[in-house]
């Protein structure tokens, strides 16, 4: 075949506006890969934060249970001292009542700690809920 005949088989270029240059395609691919990588990193970071938040919440609940048990012991001790004080007279009664008052103050402090821990646990659960929701949205974007 001669050169003029080869030109018959060459594809005619389409309109320039319809063709995206190669370097623009590469840039677009790179930017999409970067977006995906950033989302993946954010997802992994949130997963780690979720694990930490669950651990913190569990730790708080364990601490709360210990304090509640201590509170019950103190309340039982308080009742016992009150009962002993009612059976005794004079100095012994006064000493037992003073000990009961000290335990009563201790019980009040424990109740305050329990309330503070309940508030902190509620805050942790709210954070967890928000992080779970954010993670769900990122997971949807990744897939």
HELIX and SHEET records of a PDB file:
HELIX    1   1 UNK A    3  UNK A    6  1                                   4    
HELIX    2   2 UNK A   16  UNK A   18  5                                   3    
HELIX    3   3 UNK A   22  UNK A   87  1                                  66    
HELIX    4   4 UNK A   90  UNK A  142  1                                  53    
END                                                                             
